[in-house]
Amino acid sequence: MQNTRLNNLFDAIARQLGQWFLNPWRRISLLIISFLFGFFLGNAASTTAGQRAELDIVVAGFLVVLTEITSRIFYRQSFFTRRSLLVDSLNLLKIGFTYSLFLEAFKLGS
């Protein structure tokens, strides 16, 4: 890309955010927020898809594909390498999403 002022501004902002999230407490808090947002998305997806009951199988298949793609991205790397914040937050979003779907299944089963 060209070295424009706008490009330099975006690079500086990204670099400062990266330095800001190196703090362990900020990183953990962002990962917790990602988990809780995944939990919210799981509840919203199951409620919305279950209410209309028209595309349940299509939505379930789409969600399984997204979950498997996320798992492939996360577990492709070695266990001992440090993962980026984006990959970690994406994995915790997936975990929160899956956890909320399990809880919805338990609520419907009881």
MODELLER restraints for C-alpha pairs under 7 A, 6 or more apart:
rsr = mdl.restraints
at = mdl.atoms
rsr.add(forms.Gaussian(group=physical.xy_distance, feature=features.Distance(at['CA:21:A'], at['CA:27:A']), mean=5.43, stdev=0.5))
rsr.add(forms.Gaussian(group=physical.xy_distance, feature=features.Distance(at['CA:31:A'], at['CA:89:A']), mean=5.33, stdev=0.5))
rsr.add(forms.Gaussian(group=physical.xy_distance, feature=features.Distance(at['CA:31:A'], at['CA:92:A']), mean=6.68, stdev=0.5))
rsr.add(forms.Gaussian(group=physical.xy_distance, feature=features.Distance(at['CA:34:A'], at['CA:89:A']), mean=5.68, stdev=0.5))
rsr.add(forms.Gaussian(group=physical.xy_distance, feature=features.Distance(at['CA:34:A'], at['CA:92:A']), mean=6.12, stdev=0.5))
rsr.add(forms.Gaussian(group=physical.xy_distance, feature=features.Distance(at['CA:34:A'], at['CA:93:A']), mean=5.17, stdev=0.5))
rsr.add(forms.Gaussian(group=physical.xy_distance, feature=features.Distance(at['CA:35:A'], at['CA:92:A']), mean=4.92, stdev=0.5))
rsr.add(forms.Gaussian(group=physical.xy_distance, feature=features.Distance(at['CA:35:A'], at['CA:93:A']), mean=4.77, stdev=0.5))
rsr.add(forms.Gaussian(group=physical.xy_distance, feature=features.Distance(at['CA:35:A'], at['CA:95:A']), mean=6.79, stdev=0.5))
rsr.add(forms.Gaussian(group=physical.xy_distance, feature=features.Distance(at['CA:35:A'], at['CA:96:A']), mean=4.75, stdev=0.5))
rsr.add(forms.Gaussian(group=physical.xy_distance, feature=features.Distance(at['CA:36:A'], at['CA:96:A']), mean=6.24, stdev=0.5))
rsr.add(forms.Gaussian(group=physical.xy_distance, feature=features.Distance(at['CA:37:A'], at['CA:93:A']), mean=6.63, stdev=0.5))
rsr.add(forms.Gaussian(group=physical.xy_distance, feature=features.Distance(at['CA:38:A'], at['CA:93:A']), mean=4.29, stdev=0.5))
rsr.add(forms.Gaussian(group=physical.xy_distance, feature=features.Distance(at['CA:38:A'], at['CA:94:A']), mean=6.23, stdev=0.5))
rsr.add(forms.Gaussian(group=physical.xy_distance, feature=features.Distance(at['CA:38:A'], at['CA:96:A']), mean=4.50, stdev=0.5))
rsr.add(forms.Gaussian(group=physical.xy_distance, feature=features.Distance(at['CA:38:A'], at['CA:97:A']), mean=4.43, stdev=0.5))
rsr.add(forms.Gaussian(group=physical.xy_distance, feature=features.Distance(at['CA:39:A'], at['CA:96:A']), mean=4.37, stdev=0.5))
rsr.add(forms.Gaussian(group=physical.xy_distance, feature=features.Distance(at['CA:39:A'], at['CA:97:A']), mean=4.75, stdev=0.5))
rsr.add(forms.Gaussian(group=physical.xy_distance, feature=features.Distance(at['CA:39:A'], at['CA:99:A']), mean=6.84, stdev=0.5))
rsr.add(forms.Gaussian(group=physical.xy_distance, feature=features.Distance(at['CA:39:A'], at['CA:100:A']), mean=5.15, stdev=0.5))
rsr.add(forms.Gaussian(group=physical.xy_distance, feature=features.Distance(at['CA:41:A'], at['CA:97:A']), mean=6.30, stdev=0.5))
rsr.add(forms.Gaussian(group=physical.xy_distance, feature=features.Distance(at['CA:42:A'], at['CA:97:A']), mean=4.53, stdev=0.5))
rsr.add(forms.Gaussian(group=physical.xy_distance, feature=features.Distance(at['CA:42:A'], at['CA:98:A']), mean=6.95, stdev=0.5))
rsr.add(forms.Gaussian(group=physical.xy_distance, feature=features.Distance(at['CA:42:A'], at['CA:100:A']), mean=5.34, stdev=0.5))
rsr.add(forms.Gaussian(group=physical.xy_distance, feature=features.Distance(at['CA:42:A'], at['CA:101:A']), mean=5.82, stdev=0.5))
rsr.add(forms.Gaussian(group=physical.xy_distance, feature=features.Distance(at['CA:43:A'], at['CA:100:A']), mean=6.02, stdev=0.5))
rsr.add(forms.Gaussian(group=physical.xy_distance, feature=features.Distance(at['CA:43:A'], at['CA:101:A']), mean=6.90, stdev=0.5))
rsr.add(forms.Gaussian(group=physical.xy_distance, feature=features.Distance(at['CA:49:A'], at['CA:55:A']), mean=6.95, stdev=0.5))
rsr.add(forms.Gaussian(group=physical.xy_distance, feature=features.Distance(at['CA:49:A'], at['CA:56:A']), mean=5.93, stdev=0.5))
rsr.add(forms.Gaussian(group=physical.xy_distance, feature=features.Distance(at['CA:50:A'], at['CA:56:A']), mean=6.79, stdev=0.5))
rsr.add(forms.Gaussian(group=physical.xy_distance, feature=features.Distance(at['CA:67:A'], at['CA:94:A']), mean=6.30, stdev=0.5))
rsr.add(forms.Gaussian(group=physical.xy_distance, feature=features.Distance(at['CA:70:A'], at['CA:91:A']), mean=6.51, stdev=0.5))
rsr.add(forms.Gaussian(group=physical.xy_distance, feature=features.Distance(at['CA:74:A'], at['CA:87:A']), mean=6.28, stdev=0.5))
rsr.add(forms.Gaussian(group=physical.xy_distance, feature=features.Distance(at['CA:74:A'], at['CA:91:A']), mean=6.55, stdev=0.5))
